[in-house]
Amino acid sequence: MTHDPSQLVSRYLDDLLTADEHRDLQDWLRSSPDHTREFARIALLHDHLRGEQMAISLMPPSQPNQPHAVPAVPRQPWRSFIISVGVVAAFVTLLLASLEIGKTPAVAATELKRLIAAQDTELDRTYRIAVEDVPAPQRKRQPVVDDNRPPKPPLDGAILHVRKGNQFVLIRQMADVRQFVTGSNGRTSWAVRPDGPVRVSTDLTRFNRDLPGHEHDFPLIEIERGLAHLQDAYDVQLLPIENADDRAAEDLPTRLLVAVKKLGHRGPQRVEITYVVRTGQIRQLRFIEMPYGPAHLTVRLTQEEGHPLGPAFFDHQSHHGVDRVVERE
């Protein structure tokens, strides 16, 4: 939130909110039940004071030369009750509107744009990859034998590091616990096998074929472009804010953005993005029925706490010994 909540409430009651302030007020109301109760209390007090001012303004002025002026008729007790009910009804309407806001396509599209803008950062990102579901392919395919390629290591349990500028490091583990590392420093791409020479290429796409989403317009090494693809090829919806009523939770309130692929487009059938409401920082990406070779996987990427990886981390030399042979393609 970029505005003080007390000022937002005050400006709302005075009908002075801008569009940005109105959105901030809705986010504040949704983030905690205490906030909704505080809003109701202030709104009732505001209306009570306004009612008192109106009653005073309607009282006939007393005349100095009329010692027996007719006293003002006190307000009926039911008037305060009706005012209170009216304010509470208005508050409930506002609250329901705030809870429904994410269900409209226009608001979801606006929130997606905000999420895209929030990813424009120089910070390094680290994702832990988990394969949740591996359905059997509909038809069996004969394995392709390629003496130049080692067996493909599993994606489950892999770690992906990403830096702006088409830089990444994907670390996977072979069945014998040795690591297979591929990456790019933005100038060259490379592959460090458990054995054999290190392969280096000036083709930046040469060793990124095992990155989730790279073949279907959702490249994780360019997350902004991947999110932008959702704008055209997916129907997007926002779900209610999570962790909103857990005051003991250490995590900031998060929200789930769900994107379902439209007919005629490539990519996963469904993309789920969990992110921090206030900052737009992505906590988790989930690809459901993501094409990956002959199979369709459900893949979950959980973003870990970020920290600088160092200037040379995305160079191949940082991931093998100095005695390894390097072959350039």
N, C-alpha and C positions, 0 to 999 in steps of 0.2 A: 504494500500500500504506500502511495506517495503523498497522501493527504492525512491530516490529523482527524481521527474519527469524530471528535466532539465538534469540530468545525463543519464536517460533512453533515452531521445530524442537524446542526443549527441552520446551515444553508438549505438543507432539504425542507425544513419546516418553514423557511422563508421563501421557498420556491425559487431558489437561486442556483441550483446545482447545474454544472456543465455536464456534458456527456461523460467525460473522463471521471469526474467526481461521482456521478451516479453509479458508474461501474465499480469504483472503489468502495462506495457505500454498500453495494450489493455483496461484494466479496467479503467485506467486514462483517455483515450480518450473517453470511453463510458460515463464517469461520468458527463461530462459537455460539451456543445457546445463551450464554451470558450476554453476548452482544445484542441479541434480539430482545432479551428482557430489559436491558438498559435502554434500548431504543424505545420500547413501549413505555417505560417509566418517564422518559424525557418528553415523549409525545403527549402523554396524559397531562403532565405538569404544564406543558406549553399551552395545551387547549384549556386547562383550568384557568390559567392566568389570563388568557385571551377572553374567556367567558366572563371573568370578573371585570375586566376592562370594559367589555360591552355593557355589562349591567350598570356600571358606574356612569357610562356615557348616556344611558337611557334614563337615569334618575333626573327628575325635575330639579332645577337649581333652587336652593332655599333663598327666600327673600328676607332681607334684614328687617323690613317693617311688617313682617308677618310672623309673629311669634308662634302661631299655631299652624305652621305649614304642614300640609299633608305629608306624612312620611312615605318614603318609597316602598312599594310593595316588594317584599322579599321574593327572591327567585324560588320557584317551586322545586321541591327536592328531586322530582323526577327529571328536571332539566339536566342536572349534572350527570344523572345516570344515562340519559340519552346521549349526551356529549361523549361520555366515556365509552359507551358501546360503539358509537360512530367512529371514534379514534381507533379503538381496538380492531374494528372491522376493516378500517383502512390499512392498519398495520398488517393484519393477516393477509390482505390482498397483495400488499407490497412483498411480504415474505414469500407467498406462493409464487408470485411473479419472479422473484429472485431464484427460487428453486427450479423454475421451469425454463430459465433463460438459456441453459445449455442445450435445450432440445430443439431450438430453432436453427435451421441451416445457416442463416445469415450470421448469427452470433458465433456459431461454431467456426465458420470460415474466418471471422475476425480474430478469434482466439488462435486459430492455426497460424495466421499471419504474425501474431505476437510471438508465438512459439518459434517460428522461423527466425525472426529478428533476434531472439534471445540466444540463438546458437552461434551467432557471429562473434566468436571469442578467440583469443590467442592461447587459451589454456589447453593443455594436453588432456585427453580423455582416455580412460581405461574401462573396457567392458569385459565382463566375465560371461562367457557363452554357455548356455545349457540347451541341449536338444531334448524337448519334452516328449515328442511323439515322432516315430518313424514308421509310417504305414507301409505295408508291403506294396511294391509296385504292381500295377494291374497286369503287366505281362513281363515275363522274364527276358532279360537281355543278355546276350553273350558278352562276357567281359572282354574289353579291348586290351590287347597286350601291347604295351609300349615299353621297350627296353630302356628308353631314355627317361622314364618317369618311375619313381618309386611308388609303392602302394600309398594311396591317399590316406593320411592320418585322420582320425575322427575329429569332427567339429565339436562334439560334446566335451566340455571342460576346457576349451581353448580360451586364450586371453587375447584381446585385441586392444592395441594402443593406437590412438589416432591423434594427429596434429594437423593444424590448418596447412594448406598447401599441398594436398594430395600425398600426405605422408602417413604411413601406417606400419605397424609391426604386428603380425599374427603369429602367435605361439601355440602350436599344437603338440600333442604328445603321442608318440607311436605306441604300439602294443608293448614294446620292450622298454618303455618309460623314457627313451631318448626323445629329444625335442626336434621338431621340424619347424623352422622359422622362415617366414617370408615377409617381405616388406618393401618399402619405398621411402626414399628421402626427398622426393619431389623432383629429383634430377635423374635418378636411375632406380630401377626396381631390381630385386635380388631374392635369391632363395638359398638358405643354408640348410642342406640336408644333414641327417645324422652322420652320413659318411659320404665320401666322394667330394668333388670340387664344389666350391661356392659359385653359383651362377649369377651373373650380373648382366643387365640389359638396359639400354636406353629407352626401350619401350616400357612406359610406366604401367601398362596394362598386362605385361607379360606374366607376372606372378600373383595377380589379384583374383584369379578365377575362383578361388575357394572362399572369398569374402562373402558373407551373407548379403544378398540383395544386389550384388554388383551387376548381374545380368538383366535385372528387371527394374531399372530406373530408380532404385533406392540404395545408392552407394553409401555405406556408413562412413567412408572416408570423406564424403562431402554431404554431411547430414542435412545442410540447408537445402541442397538440390533434391535430396530424397523427400524431405517434408514438402517441398514445393510440388513434387509430383502428385502428392495426395490431393492437392487443390483441384486438379483436372480429372484425375482417374478414379477418385474414390468419393463415396458419400461419407461425410464426416459428422460425428455427433459427440457432444460432451456429456459426461456423466457427472453426478453430484460430487462435490468436494469430499475427500476422505480425511480422516483424522480431525474432523472439525470439532467434535464434541469430546475429545480425549485431551483434557487439559494437562494430564500427566505425561503425555507423549512428548518425546524429545524432537520428533520429526515435525517439520513444518507441514501445514496442510497440503495435500497433493490432489491431483485430479487426473482422470483417465479420459484420454481422447481416443475414440474408436473410429477407424476408417474401414469401410467395406468397399471392395473393388467393384467398379461398374463393369457392365458387359463390354467386351471388345478391347479391354486393356490387359496388359501383362503385369505380372507381379503376384505377391501373396494375396490370398483371398481376403485376408483381414489383417489390419495392423493396429496394435494397441500401444499407446504411448502414455506412460505414467510420468507426470512432471510436477515440480513444485509450483504451486499457484503463483506465489509472489514473484519468483525470479524467472520462471520458465525453464529451469534446469531439468533436463531429462533424467529420471531415475531408472526407467526401464523401458525397453522396446521389446515387443513380442510380435513375431511374424507367424501367422497361422496359415498352414497349407502353402508354404513357400517353396516354389520350384527349386530343386537342388539336384542337378543331374537327373536321373530317372525317377527320383522320389520327390515327395512333397512333405516337407518337414514343418514342425512347429518349433520355432527357435526363440529362445528368450535371451536378451542381452541386458545385463544389470550393470549400470554404471557405478563404478567405485569412486571413492573420494579422490579427487584429482590432486596431483602434485607434479611439479616440473620434472621432466624426464631427462633433461640435460641436452646440450646442443648436438651431441653425436649419437644419441640413442637410436635415431632412425637410419643411421649408416650401417651397412652390413658388418663392418669391422667390429662393431660393439657386440656382436652375437656369435663370434667364433674366434678361435685362437689364431695367433699370428702365423702359425705354421701351415694353415690351410691353403690349398691351391685355389686360385680364383680364375675362373674362365669368363671371358666377356663375349657376349653374343652379338 
